[in-house]
C-alpha cells in the first residue's frame, strides 16, 4: 500500500516538514483492523478510514524549545492521527488501547513501515503490563458514558456552537485543547471562555455526522459506542490472560457488527458490560504480565531509535547525545 497523497500534502502544509522521511509507521486502525468495517453502501454504515502513524520529527524539535507532539487530519472518509515517537512511547507505557493496538496488527494493515518500526515491533513486549486492566476498563467506561450521553437539545446546541467557532478557527484546536489552551484560544479568538468550555468535552457526543445522529435517534443510544465498549473489555481480558493482543476480532467480529447495526437492546449491552467489567479485574489477578511495563528498556529503545533516524549515531558520544 502507498501513502494517500492527500495525507502527505496536508501534513507538509500544516507542519513545515515532509511526512515520509520522518515516518516510522502508518497503519490502518479502527474498524478495518478489528474486522468490523461496514462499507458505505450499508444502510447503517458510519465507519471512517482510520489511520495512525508515528514520526520522528526534525532535530530542531528535540534540541530547541519547540516540541512536536501530534497532528490530525479529518477529510472526506479519512480520519488520520500521527504522533511523535516520544508521545507514542509514553502512551504505550500506559497501555493506551488506541495506541498499543498498532503494535499488534496483521501485516497487510501496515501502509508504511520504516526499518526502525521493526525494532519497535520486535520489542513490543516491554510495553505489556497489568496496567492494561485500568486503561482498557477506563476507555470502556468512557464509551459506556458516551453511549447514553446524547440529547437532541444538546445536539442542536452543539451545532450552533460549531457554526460560531468555525468562523474563527479550526474546531480541532478546541476539541484537543487543555484548560490553559482553551483560555488562550478564547482571548485570541474573542470568544467567551464559557462558550468554548461548553463546546469542549461535555459536547463531544455531538461531534458526529448526520448519519450517526440519525442512528442515535433511531435506537435511543449510540450503537457505535456500544460496540467499542464490548470490544475494549473483551480485548483487555484476552490481553491480560494471554499476553497477546487480538486486535483483529476472529471470534466475535460478526457479533460486534450486530451491535453496531443496533441488533442489541440497551439492556443487553449494559448486562454484558457489567459482566465484562468484573472479568477484567479477575483477569488482572491471574495475569502472567508484569505489574508495570519495562520503562528502562523503553527509554533505551527510544533513544536508540531517535539517534538512528536522525543519523546521529556516529557522533553521539562526542556531542553528548548518547
C-alpha positions in Angstrom: 0.0 0.0 0.0 1.1 3.6 -0.6 0.5 6.7 1.5 -2.6 8.6 0.3 -1.2 11.8 -1.3 -3.9 13.9 0.5 -2.3 12.9 3.8 1.3 13.7 2.6 0.2 17.1 1.2 -1.8 18.2 4.2 0.9 17.1 6.6 3.7 19.1 5.0 1.5 22.1 4.5 0.5 22.1 8.2 3.8 21.1 9.8 6.5 22.5 7.5 8.4 19.3 7.0 7.7 16.3 4.7 5.9 13.3 6.2 7.6 10.2 4.6 11.3 10.9 5.5 10.2 11.2 9.2 7.5 8.5 9.2 8.2 5.4 11.3 4.9 3.7 10.7 1.4 4.4 9.2 -1.3 1.8 9.7 -5.0 1.1 9.2 -6.7 1.2 12.6 -10.3 1.3 13.9 -12.9 -0.9 12.3 -10.6 -2.1 9.5 -8.1 -3.5 11.9 -10.9 -5.0 14.1 -12.6 -6.8 11.2 -15.8 -4.8 11.9 -15.7 -2.4 9.0 -19.1 -1.7 7.4 -18.8 -0.3 3.8 -20.6 2.9 2.9 -23.3 1.2 0.9 -24.7 -0.5 4.0 -27.7 1.5 5.3 -26.3 1.9 8.8 -22.6 2.3 7.9 -20.9 5.1 9.8 -17.2 3.9 9.6 -14.3 6.2 8.5 -11.0 5.1 7.2 -8.9 5.4 10.4 -5.1 5.7 10.1 -2.5 6.1 12.8 1.2 6.9 12.5 4.4 7.7 14.4 7.0 10.1 13.2 10.4 11.2 14.4 10.2 15.0 13.8 13.3 17.0 12.7 16.2 17.6 15.1 15.0 21.2 15.9 12.1 19.7 17.8 14.4 17.7 20.0 17.1 20.2 20.8 15.3 23.5 20.7 12.4 24.9 22.7 9.5 23.9 20.3 8.1 20.3 20.6 6.1 18.5 18.0 3.6 16.1 19.5 0.8 15.2 17.1 -1.2 16.1 14.1 -4.7 15.2 12.9 -6.5 15.2 9.6 -10.2 14.7 9.0 -11.1 14.9 5.4 -13.8 13.1 3.4 -13.6 9.4 4.6 -10.1 9.9 6.2 -9.5 10.2 9.9 -5.8 10.3 10.4 -3.8 10.9 13.6 0.0 11.0 13.7 2.0 11.1 16.9 5.7 11.9 17.6 7.5 8.7 18.6 8.2 10.2 22.0 4.5 10.7 22.7 3.6 7.3 21.3 6.0 5.6 23.6 4.7 7.4 26.6 1.2 6.3 25.7 2.4 2.7 25.0 3.8 2.6 28.6 0.3 3.4 29.8 -1.2 0.6 27.7 -3.4 3.2 25.9 -5.8 0.9 23.9 -5.8 3.2 20.9 -2.0 3.2 20.6 -0.9 -0.3 21.8 -3.1 -2.0 19.1 -0.8 -0.6 16.4 2.0 -3.0 17.5 -0.3 -6.0 17.1 -1.8 -5.6 13.6 -1.8 -8.0 10.7 0.9 -7.4 8.1 -1.5 -6.1 5.4 -2.7 -3.3 7.7 0.7 -1.5 7.7 0.6 1.1 5.0 4.2 2.2 5.6 6.9 0.7 7.8 10.4 2.2 8.4 13.1 -0.2 9.3 13.1 1.3 12.8 9.5 0.2 13.2 10.6 -3.4 13.0 12.8 -2.8 16.1 9.9 -1.3 18.0 7.6 -4.1 16.9 10.1 -6.8 18.0 10.3 -5.2 21.4 6.6 -4.7 21.9 6.5 -6.9 25.0 8.3 -4.3 27.1 5.1 -2.2 27.0 2.8 -5.1 28.1 1.8 -5.0 31.7 -1.2 -5.3 34.1 -1.7 -1.6 33.6 -3.9 -2.7 30.7 -6.6 -3.6 33.2 -7.0 0.1 34.2 -6.5 1.5 30.7 -8.9 -0.8 28.8 -11.5 -0.6 31.5 -11.1 3.2 31.7 -11.6 3.6 28.0 -14.5 1.2 28.0 -16.2 3.2 30.8 -15.8 6.3 28.7 -17.6 4.6 25.9 -20.3 3.5 28.3 -20.9 7.1 29.4 -20.9 8.4 25.8 -23.3 5.6 24.7 -26.2 7.3 26.5 -24.8 10.9 26.6 -26.8 12.1 23.7 -29.6 14.6 24.0 -31.4 16.1 21.0 -31.3 19.6 22.5 -27.6 19.3 23.2 -27.0 18.2 19.7 -28.8 21.3 18.4 -26.7 23.4 20.8 -23.5 21.7 19.6 -24.3 22.5 16.0 -24.9 26.2 16.9 -21.6 26.4 18.7 -19.9 24.7 15.8 -21.1 27.4 13.4 -19.9 30.1 15.9 -16.5 28.6 16.3 -15.8 27.7 12.7 -15.8 31.3 11.6 -12.9 32.0 13.9 -10.6 28.9 13.6 -10.4 25.1 13.4 -12.6 23.1 15.7 -9.9 20.5 16.4 -7.9 23.2 18.2 -10.7 23.5 20.7 -11.5 19.8 21.0 -7.9 18.9 21.7 -7.1 21.8 24.0 -6.4 21.6 27.7 -7.7 24.2 30.1 -4.8 26.6 29.6 -5.0 26.4 25.8 -8.8 27.0 25.9 -8.2 30.2 27.8 -5.5 31.2 25.3 -7.9 30.5 22.3 -10.7 32.4 24.0 -8.6 35.5 24.3 -7.2 35.2 20.7 -10.5 34.5 19.0 -12.5 36.9 21.2 -14.9 34.1 22.1 -16.3 33.8 25.7 -14.4 31.1 27.6 -17.8 29.7 28.7 -18.7 29.0 25.1 -15.5 27.0 24.5 -15.9 25.1 27.7 -19.5 24.2 26.8 -18.3 23.1 23.3 -15.4 21.1 24.7 -15.6 17.5 26.2 -19.1 17.8 27.6 -20.3 18.3 24.0 -18.1 15.8 22.4 -21.0 13.4 21.9 -22.4 15.9 19.4 -19.3 15.6 17.3 -20.7 13.1 14.8 -22.0 13.0 11.3 -25.7 13.3 10.4 -25.9 9.6 9.7 -24.7 8.7 13.2 -27.0 11.2 14.8 -29.9 9.6 12.9 -28.9 6.2 14.3 -28.8 7.6 17.8 -32.3 8.9 17.4 -33.4 5.6 16.0 -32.0 3.3 18.7 -32.0 5.8 21.6 -28.4 5.1 22.4 -25.1 5.2 20.4 -24.6 1.8 19.0 -21.1 2.6 17.8 -20.0 3.4 21.3 -21.7 0.2 22.5 -19.7 -1.9 20.1 -16.4 -0.2 21.2 -17.4 -0.8 24.8 -17.8 -4.5 24.4 -14.8 -4.9 22.2 -12.4 -3.0 24.5 -13.4 -5.1 27.5 -13.0 -8.4 25.7 -9.7 -7.3 24.2 -8.4 -6.2 27.6 -9.4 -9.5 29.2 -7.7 -11.5 26.5 -4.6 -9.4 26.7 -4.3 -9.8 30.5 -4.9 -13.5 30.3 -2.6 -14.4 27.4 -0.2 -11.5 26.9 -1.3 -11.4 23.3 -3.5 -8.6 22.0 -6.1 -9.8 19.5 -6.8 -6.6 17.5 -8.5 -8.5 14.6 -11.6 -10.0 16.1 -11.6 -13.5 14.7 -14.1 -14.8 17.3 -16.6 -12.0 17.7 -16.4 -9.6 14.7 -19.8 -10.6 13.4 -21.4 -10.1 16.9 -19.8 -6.7 17.2 -21.2 -5.8 13.8 -24.7 -6.8 15.0 -24.2 -4.4 17.9 -23.1 -1.6 15.5 -26.3 -2.3 13.5 -28.5 -1.8 16.6 -29.1 -5.6 17.0 -28.7 -5.5 20.8 -31.0 -3.7 23.2 -29.5 -1.2 25.6 -30.2 -3.6 28.4 -28.3 -6.3 26.7 -25.3 -4.1 26.2 -25.3 -3.0 29.8 -25.7 -6.5 31.1 -22.8 -7.8 29.0 -20.6 -4.8 30.0 -21.3 -5.4 33.7 -20.1 -9.0 33.4 -17.0 -8.0 31.5 -16.0 -5.2 33.9 -16.0 -7.9 36.6 -14.0 -10.3 34.5 -11.3 -7.8 33.6 -10.4 -7.5 37.4 -10.3 -11.3 37.6 -8.0 -11.4 34.6 -5.7 -8.9 36.2 -5.4 -11.1 39.3 -4.2 -14.1 37.4 -2.4 -12.3 34.6 1.1 -13.5 33.5 2.0 -10.0 32.6 4.3 -8.0 34.9 2.7 -5.4 37.1 4.4 -2.5 35.3 6.0 -2.0 31.9 9.8 -2.0 31.5 10.4 1.8 31.4 14.2 1.4 31.4 14.1 -0.7 28.3 11.6 1.6 26.6 13.8 4.6 27.4 16.9 2.8 25.9 14.8 1.8 22.8 13.5 5.3 22.0 17.0 6.9 22.5 18.4 4.3 20.1 15.6 4.9 17.5 16.0 8.7 17.7 19.7 8.5 17.2 19.4 6.2 14.2 16.6 8.0 12.5 18.2 11.4 13.0 21.5 9.9 11.8 23.4 10.9 15.0 24.8 7.6 15.9 28.4 8.3 14.7 28.9 11.4 16.7 26.5 10.8 19.6 29.1 10.3 22.3 31.2 13.2 21.2 28.2 15.5 21.1 26.9 14.3 24.5 23.8 12.7 22.8 24.4 9.1 23.8 
